[in-house]
Amino acid sequence: EPLRLHGAEPGGSLRLAANRPMRTLKNLWQEAGIPPWERAWQLRVSLGQRLVWVDGLGSDITLRPAEDEPGIVFRWRPGR
């Protein structure tokens, strides 16, 4: 499926660590102390319909490659 870079869309959830459950973006943003007015500006990457990465939060652990496997690292650097 194609990767898609996008902005705000309702809903979404990520599992950021193997020892943590899947959490909604709203809960993850609250835990990270990201105020509501900044959330709409955080970029997101989806694989098909599945959210895989959110700027400021990280990537979903269930889609991360093993240490010895190739993968993609997302790094967002706003314009200078």
C-alpha positions in Angstrom: 0.0 0.0 0.0 1.2 3.6 -0.6 2.6 5.8 2.2 0.6 9.0 2.6 1.9 12.2 4.3 -1.0 14.2 5.7 -2.2 16.7 8.3 -5.1 16.6 10.7 -7.7 13.9 10.3 -10.1 12.8 13.0 -9.2 9.8 15.1 -6.2 7.6 14.9 -4.2 5.6 17.3 -0.6 4.3 17.8 1.2 1.7 19.9 4.5 3.4 20.7 6.2 0.7 22.7 5.9 -3.1 23.1 5.0 -2.8 26.8 2.3 -0.3 26.2 -1.2 -0.7 24.7 -2.6 1.0 21.6 -3.6 4.6 22.5 -5.6 7.2 20.8 -3.7 10.3 19.5 -5.7 12.5 21.9 -4.4 10.4 24.9 -0.8 10.3 23.5 -0.8 14.1 22.9 -2.1 14.8 26.4 0.6 12.5 27.9 3.3 14.3 25.8 2.0 17.7 26.9 1.2 18.9 23.3 -1.5 21.5 23.5 -4.6 21.1 21.4 -3.9 24.1 19.1 -0.6 22.5 18.0 -2.0 19.0 17.2 -3.6 20.0 13.9 -0.2 21.0 12.6 1.6 17.8 13.4 2.3 15.8 10.3 1.2 12.2 10.0 2.2 9.2 7.8 -0.3 6.4 7.0 0.2 3.1 5.2 -3.1 2.7 3.5 -5.7 3.5 6.2 -3.3 2.7 9.0 -1.5 5.5 10.9 2.2 4.6 11.3 3.9 7.8 12.4 3.0 11.2 14.0 5.4 14.1 14.3 6.2 14.7 18.0 5.0 11.2 19.0 6.8 8.6 16.9 6.1 5.5 15.0 3.8 2.5 15.7 5.9 -0.3 17.2 4.0 -3.0 15.4 5.3 -1.8 12.1 8.9 -1.1 13.1 11.5 -3.4 11.5 13.8 -5.6 13.6 17.3 -4.3 14.2 18.8 -6.3 11.3 16.0 -5.4 8.8 15.9 -2.5 6.4 13.3 0.2 7.1 12.3 3.8 6.8 13.1 6.5 9.4 10.8 9.5 9.4 12.3 12.8 10.5 10.4 16.1 10.0 12.3 19.3 9.9 10.1 22.4 9.5 11.1 24.9 6.9 14.0 27.2 7.8 
